[in-house]
């Protein structure tokens, strides 16, 4: 078989491919972002790269772990969980929660967003009934839609309205992400560290090497990026920072 030149180059540079069973090598990418020899990039640009890196992981969860699994084998995807909350191991609450009187709307193209389309039939139903192509434009302000923002991981998670928002996302009509509440886990995130063996560790708040890794290893990578995002406070939406300051 004859390969195009670019294919030969790709084949050569990817001789050793990391499989899903291997440990995450995301730290290498995060290290590259702050590589000293890359002085031509400023902090704002580095922070932007981290946001989109977080978005890659969120998209992988939305499209692969939920949507694709659901249409390929109905009811095979995991049930959504509030994985970002610390375990209740002490009387001290390690996170804050605030529900807004009026929702905040974030720019969808710049927002890492996890949607859980869990029912194969509802995915199809919404493709057929929601969107400009079926004369029923998606409305981000629909009362049925509820999303939460996780600070400082910079992630929005859908709580209600999964299938309608997924349809809008697929059809390119999701322009804004509605946020109804904020979870602030900054206090507990202070206890999360990267060990010398390149593993996530905490004081017991999270079971990184046990239940969380078993649920979805990509969740651990969301924490890895979130730890780096804290170094760039200006990257977080102004509306969210205002709410966090009131907690």
Secondary structure, DSSP 8 states (H G I E B T S, - for coil): ----HHHHHHHHHTSS---TTS---HHHHHHHHT-TT-TTS-HHHHHHHHHHHHHHHHHIIIIIIIIIHHHHSTT-S-----TTS----SSS---EEEEEEEEEEEEGGGSEEE-----HHHHHHHHHHSBGGGTB---TT-TT-EEEEEETTTEEEEEE-HHHHHHHHHTT---EEEEEEEEE-HHHHTT-EE-TTS-EE-SSS--TTTHHHHH-HHHHHHHHHHHHHTT-GGGS-HHHHHHHHT-
